[in-house]
Amino acid sequence: MSVTSPAAVRHEAADPDAGTRQRVLQLIASSGPVAAPEIAASLDLTPAAIRRHLGVLEHTQQIAVHESVGVGPARRGRPARRYVATNQGQAALTHTYSELAADALRFLAATGGPDAVAGFAEHRVRELEERLSAPLAAAATTTERVQALADALSSDGYAASARPAPGGHAIQLCQGHCPVQDVAHEFPQLCEAEAKAFSRLLGVHVQRLATLASGGHVCTTNIPVIPPSTPEQSLNTAGPVLAPEGTIA
């Protein structure tokens, strides 16, 4: 793992482009895989400016070209390079993070067992639910609730976005940044509790497809869209069902 030197920090602080470059990194984290023209259009940058910022971010290993196999018809010419944030890029988006949190959870696990860690994780997300329940309740459809959740998470620094899934029957909530990513790698109960909170907030079944903590370039939660014409489908007295992460319900 590379360590940024104090000199490098001072150089970045004096760099007038550092703020814009941070916005580029934030957009790649929240929308990646994304191509340079899309980034330039979103941030109102010139092609020359975006190439410069991407070059610096790629040189410092904060972004990487996304490797994927195309499923559509072959196109002439070189395919556009699409970028995602690397682990180092994710770390650059974290303002403060301490080993103290991991130490505290290790102590909790040692003294109280796995159930104690799960209880703490549930306690942590309850504040999120209480804070977001009113804004989400005001949304009329599942799509609107997911967008409201994405907006709220982005305001909290999670670089979240909502995207229609192929086929139009679901929405994918994507989180490009997680301030507890390293801790969640050791304690996945944090991710599980968060997914359950999303399920309760949205009132529907959700399925975690990937997490930053498990090595994905983004946390992805699949959320089915309930047609507004059948609101009774959202009423489930037993509560929404959460599919185990990595499985297909």
N, C-alpha and C positions, 0 to 999 in steps of 0.2 A: 504494500500500500504506500503510495507516495505521500509525502508531507510537504505542504506549502511553506516555503521559507518566509521569515519576516520581510526580507527584501522584496519577495514576490508580492506579498500583501501590500507593501507600501507602493510598489509599482502599479498594482491594480487600482489602488485607491486614487492614484494620481492620473490614471488613464481616463480621459474624458468620455471614451466609448464604453466604459465598464457598465454603466447603467443600461445602455441599449443592448449590450451583449447579454446582460442578465435577463432582459426581456425576451431576447431570442431563445435563450436556454429555457426560460419558463414556458414559452410557447411550444418548444419541441417536447418538453416533459409532459405538457398537458394534451398535445394534439398529435404527437408522433405515432407512427412514422409519417413524416411530413417533408415535402420537397421545398427547395429553396424558393421557387416562385410563389408558393402558398404563404411562406413565412414573410416574404417581401410585401405581398399584398396585404396581409393582416396587420403588419407593423408600419406600413407606408414607407418602406425603405427602397432604395434603388438597387438594381441587381449587383452593382459594384460593391455597395455597402454590405449587402447580405453575404456576398462571397467572402468579404474580408472577415466578418464576424464568424461565419461558419468555419473559415480556415483556422482562426484562433481557437475556437472551441474544439475543433477536431484535433488540432495540434496538442492541446492540453488534455486531450482524452476525456473531455466532458460530454462529447457527443460521438456517435459512430453511425456509419451507414448501415441501414437496416437490411439484413440479408433475408430475402423471401423469394419464393418460387411463384412466378406469375401464373394465374389461373385463367386469364382472359386471352383473347386472340393476340397473336404476335404482332408487334408494331415495328415499323421501320425505324432505324436510327437507334441511338443509345438511350436506354431507359433512364428516366430521371432518378437521381440519387435521393433517397428518402432517409431522414435522420431520426434517431431516437436518442434519449439521454442515457448515458452510461451510469454505472454506480458512482463514479467520481463526480459526474454532473449532478446526480441526486444529492450527494454530500455537499456540493457547492450551494445548493438551494436551502440547506438546513442552516438556520441562523445560530442556534445554540443546541448542543446535545451533549449529554454527560453519561459516563459509565455508571453514575450513581443510580440511574433508573434500573439498569440491568442488575446491579448489585442488590438493590432493594427487592427485586422480584426473585432473585436467587435465594435470598434470605427467607422470603415469604414461602417459596416452594419447599425449602428445607424444613421450615418450622410448621407450616400449615398444610403442605401437600398440594397436589395439582388443583384440588377444588378451591383452595384459597386464592391461587393465581387466577382461576376462572372467575371467582367472585370479584376480585379486584378489577378485572377486565370489564365485567358487566357494570360495576359501579362507575368506571371511567366513562362509558358510553351513555350512561343515563343522563348526564349533564347535557350531552349533545342532543339527545331525544327531547329533553325538556325545553331546550332552547329553540329547537327547530319545529316542534310540533305545531305551533300556531301558524308560521308561514306556509308549511306544507298542507295544513288543513284547509287553507284558503284556496288551494289549487283544485280545479274541478276534475282534472283527469290524471291518470297515472303519468302520462307524458309531462304534464305541467309540474307534477310533484317531483319527478326525477330532475327536471331542469332546475326547480327551486332548490333541491338538495345539492346539485352540482354547483350552483351559484354560491350557496352558503359555505360549502366546503372550500371553494376557491377563495372566498373571503378569509377563511381560516388558514390559507396557505397550502392547501392540498393540490393546487393546480388541476382542478377537476373539470370534466366536460361530459356532456351527454350526447351519445351518437346512436342513430338508428342502426339496429342489427340487420344483417342481410335477411330479406324476406319480409321485413316490416312488422313482425309479430313481437318484437322485443326491442328494448333500448339497453345500450351498454353504458353504464356509469364508469368512467375512467378517471383514475386518480394518478397524476403523474409525479406526485411527491408525497412522501410520508415522513413526518418528523420523528416517528418512532420505528423506522424501518429496521435498523440494526437490532433493536430490542425484540421486535416482532419476529425476527429470524430465529431467535432463541426461544421466544414465547409466542407461538402462533395463536394462543388464546386471545391475544389482542385483536388479531385479524378476524377471528371467529366471532367475537363479541360485536365488533363493528358491523359485520355482515348481518348479524341478527338484529342489530339496531336499525339498519337500513330496511330490513324486512318489516319490522314493526312500524317504522315511520311511513313507509309506502303502502302498507296494508296488503302486500302481495308476496308471493313466493319469490325469492331471489337466489341466484346461484353464483358463487365466486368462481371465476374462470382462471384468474391469475392474480398474483400479488407481487409487489416489489420485494417483500421479505423472502419470498421463495425463489427469486431470481428473474421474475418478469420485468419488462421495461416499464410496465404500468400496472396498477391494480385495476382489474376489470371485473365488474359485477353485472351479470345478465339479469335484466328485469323484464318480465312479460308485460305487454301492453293490453290492458283490459278495455274492450270497446265501451265508449260512453253509453251506448244503447242498452247495456246490460250491467247496470251498477250493482245489481244484487250479487254479481260474481265476486265483488270485493268484500262482501260481508261473510266472514268466516269466524264463527264463534270460537273455534278451536285455535284461532290465530294463524298467521301465515306460516307456511312450511318452508324451511330452509334446507336446500339440498347441501349435502356435505361438499366441501371444497374439492374441486377436481373430479366431481362425478357429474353425470347427466341424469336429470330426473325424468 
